[in-house]
Amino acid sequence: MVDILVIGAGLAGLSAGKKLADKGYQVLVVDKGKSVGGRLASRSLESASFDYGAQFMTAKDPRFLDQVNIWVSNGTAELWFRGYPGRSENYKRWRGVPNMKELARSLAGALNINTARHVLRITLQQGLWRVDFKDGSVICANNILLTPPVPQSLEIIDRGNTKLSQDQRFRLQQLTYDPCIAMLALLEGPSKIISPGILIPNSDDIDWISDNMKKGVSQIPSVTIHASSDFSKTHFNEDSDEVGRKIIKLSKSMLGVAVKHFAIHRWRYSKPKYVDAERFMLIQNNPTLIIAGDAFAGPRVEGAFLSGCSAAEALIAHFEQY
Ligand SMILES: Cc1cc2nc3c(=O)[nH]c(=O)nc-3n(C[C@H](O)[C@H](O)[C@H](O)COP(=O)(O)OP(=O)(O)OC[C@H]3O[C@@H](n4cnc5c(N)ncnc54)[C@H](O)[C@@H]3O)c2cc1C
């Protein structure tokens, strides 16, 4: 029996979990992935390292800026660049050190987290939440905070026949996401992308290229290429070799060097196309069910953090009232 179950160990789930645990509540965080971070994703391929989800964070809200300052002061984040050449805005962009996933790891700290635990459904049963996992295991929880991308949260809710009001269902169904095909490419030598290692090409097919070596993530030349949402929609289910060959052809002149080896990652839910007007959605109280994540407070790392924190504060306020 768990008092508060947080489903999803991305930034929304971890920031909520940490806030609740710091207040002394009993929290369990579960995630279907092998490690924490969700879309704050980093990995190695041969001896190169890659950030292949979020590339940087911005901080416009003072609460998130406070968190960024904590990360900077303990060496978990550093300023990567500000503004883009040719654009008038001048926002600071921070990166995780050594990579973006480290931001999630630092919040995970001493939290009670179970990874490789895929939630299938949540069902209201005798005043509690029954949680069924894909591996056949079951746990019960008094309160649940759901933080997967909204379409996945809806599936979990619907499989357990949990009732939503018409308004809740309508709002949740609006929160659709763009896909993104990410290529992790190991290069034959340094790319021609200049420091600080970003390229926003004038292309309908490629949105973004990060040079992981110039960024400071990789010891050897490697780039992360994010295809545009149109390209990703068209080629989402294509064979990896085939889609990889197309992306290499499209980015060849931008890299100025040959690709030695690559891997493809498909983000079905990359960034929300729409953002709800509230920072989280309270589905019901006693037992409580809340949905949070970047679709509620902005399609960014910052939004995920703010949504998680706001959901945790709402739960704490509710507990303190009873
Ligand atoms: C390619 C890409 C580039 C991006 N670039 C940027 C950027 O440069 N700057 C920026 O600010 N933002 C960027 N973003 C967006 C940013 O990554 C997200 O807004 C943020 O990380 C979302 O955090 P979250 O906690 O809401 O969701 P997630 O990180 O998606 O966390 C949800 C978690 O729920 C888990 N989960 C899902 N279903 C289940 C289940 N059934 N059972 C158990 N666990 C489950 C998932 O495994 C995941 O770990 C980018 C995203 C992508 C994909």
The ligand as an SDF file (V2000), in Angstrom:
LIG
                    3D

 53 58  0  0  0  0  0  0  0  0999 V2000
   13.1920   15.7160  -29.2630 C   0  0  0  0  0  0  0  0  0  0  0  0
   12.8030   16.6410  -28.1400 C   0  0  0  0  0  0  0  0  0  0  0  0
   13.4520   17.8670  -28.0300 C   0  0  0  0  0  0  0  0  0  0  0  0
   13.0930   18.7360  -27.0020 C   0  0  0  0  0  0  0  0  0  0  0  0
   13.7930   19.8930  -26.8340 N   0  0  0  0  0  0  0  0  0  0  0  0
   13.5540   20.6700  -25.7680 C   0  0  0  0  0  0  0  0  0  0  0  0
   14.4120   21.7540  -25.4640 C   0  0  0  0  0  0  0  0  0  0  0  0
   15.4560   21.9770  -26.1190 O   0  0  0  0  0  0  0  0  0  0  0  0
   14.1000   22.5510  -24.3930 N   0  0  0  0  0  0  0  0  0  0  0  0
   13.0170   22.2920  -23.6140 C   0  0  0  0  0  0  0  0  0  0  0  0
   12.7810   23.0330  -22.6350 O   0  0  0  0  0  0  0  0  0  0  0  0
   12.2140   21.2210  -23.8410 N   0  0  0  0  0  0  0  0  0  0  0  0
   12.4710   20.4000  -24.8890 C   0  0  0  0  0  0  0  0  0  0  0  0
   11.7120   19.2970  -25.1010 N   0  0  0  0  0  0  0  0  0  0  0  0
   10.5430   19.0750  -24.2550 C   0  0  0  0  0  0  0  0  0  0  0  0
   10.9290   18.5320  -22.8650 C   0  0  0  0  0  0  0  0  0  0  0  0
   11.7920   17.4350  -23.0180 O   0  0  0  0  0  0  0  0  0  0  0  0
    9.6610   18.1190  -22.1490 C   0  0  0  0  0  0  0  0  0  0  0  0
    8.7740   19.2270  -22.0920 O   0  0  0  0  0  0  0  0  0  0  0  0
    9.8580   17.6120  -20.7080 C   0  0  0  0  0  0  0  0  0  0  0  0
   11.0370   16.8550  -20.5780 O   0  0  0  0  0  0  0  0  0  0  0  0
    8.6220   16.8110  -20.3250 C   0  0  0  0  0  0  0  0  0  0  0  0
    8.7290   16.2730  -19.0160 O   0  0  0  0  0  0  0  0  0  0  0  0
    7.5000   15.4670  -18.3960 P   0  0  0  0  0  0  0  0  0  0  0  0
    7.9150   15.0140  -17.0620 O   0  0  0  0  0  0  0  0  0  0  0  0
    6.2580   16.2670  -18.5230 O   0  0  0  0  0  0  0  0  0  0  0  0
    7.2950   14.2140  -19.3820 O   0  0  0  0  0  0  0  0  0  0  0  0
    8.2820   13.0140  -19.7210 P   0  0  0  0  0  0  0  0  0  0  0  0
    9.6950   13.4520  -19.6580 O   0  0  0  0  0  0  0  0  0  0  0  0
    7.7750   12.4220  -21.0000 O   0  0  0  0  0  0  0  0  0  0  0  0
    8.0320   11.9770  -18.5170 O   0  0  0  0  0  0  0  0  0  0  0  0
    6.9610   11.0840  -18.5070 C   0  0  0  0  0  0  0  0  0  0  0  0
    7.4400    9.7360  -17.9980 C   0  0  0  0  0  0  0  0  0  0  0  0
    6.3150    8.8540  -17.9080 O   0  0  0  0  0  0  0  0  0  0  0  0
    6.7650    7.5540  -18.1960 C   0  0  0  0  0  0  0  0  0  0  0  0
    5.6220    6.7340  -18.5830 N   0  0  0  0  0  0  0  0  0  0  0  0
    4.8260    6.8600  -19.6880 C   0  0  0  0  0  0  0  0  0  0  0  0
    3.8750    5.9110  -19.6890 N   0  0  0  0  0  0  0  0  0  0  0  0
    4.0680    5.1630  -18.5600 C   0  0  0  0  0  0  0  0  0  0  0  0
    3.4220    4.0150  -18.0190 C   0  0  0  0  0  0  0  0  0  0  0  0
    2.3700    3.4580  -18.6340 N   0  0  0  0  0  0  0  0  0  0  0  0
    3.9050    3.4740  -16.8810 N   0  0  0  0  0  0  0  0  0  0  0  0
    4.9770    4.0330  -16.2470 C   0  0  0  0  0  0  0  0  0  0  0  0
    5.6350    5.1160  -16.7230 N   0  0  0  0  0  0  0  0  0  0  0  0
    5.1830    5.6820  -17.8650 C   0  0  0  0  0  0  0  0  0  0  0  0
    7.7670    7.7600  -19.3360 C   0  0  0  0  0  0  0  0  0  0  0  0
    8.6540    6.6550  -19.4370 O   0  0  0  0  0  0  0  0  0  0  0  0
    8.4520    9.0560  -18.9350 C   0  0  0  0  0  0  0  0  0  0  0  0
    9.6570    8.8270  -18.2330 O   0  0  0  0  0  0  0  0  0  0  0  0
   12.0570   18.3810  -26.0950 C   0  0  0  0  0  0  0  0  0  0  0  0
   11.4490   17.1330  -26.2120 C   0  0  0  0  0  0  0  0  0  0  0  0
   11.8260   16.2670  -27.2130 C   0  0  0  0  0  0  0  0  0  0  0  0
   11.2170   14.8910  -27.2760 C   0  0  0  0  0  0  0  0  0  0  0  0
  1  2  1  0
  2  3  1  0
  2 52  2  0
  3  4  2  0
  4  5  1  0
  4 50  1  0
  5  6  2  0
  6  7  1  0
  6 13  1  0
  7  8  2  0
  7  9  1  0
  9 10  1  0
 10 11  2  0
 10 12  1  0
 12 13  2  0
 13 14  1  0
 14 15  1  0
 14 50  1  0
 15 16  1  0
 16 17  1  0
 16 18  1  0
 18 19  1  0
 18 20  1  0
 20 21  1  0
 20 22  1  0
 22 23  1  0
 23 24  1  0
 24 25  2  0
 24 26  1  0
 24 27  1  0
 27 28  1  0
 28 29  2  0
 28 30  1  0
 28 31  1  0
 31 32  1  0
 32 33  1  0
 33 34  1  0
 33 48  1  0
 34 35  1  0
 35 36  1  0
 35 46  1  0
 36 37  1  0
 36 45  1  0
 37 38  2  0
 38 39  1  0
 39 40  1  0
 39 45  2  0
 40 41  1  0
 40 42  2  0
 42 43  1  0
 43 44  2  0
 44 45  1  0
 46 47  1  0
 46 48  1  0
 48 49  1  0
 50 51  2  0
 51 52  1  0
 52 53  1  0
M  END
$$$$
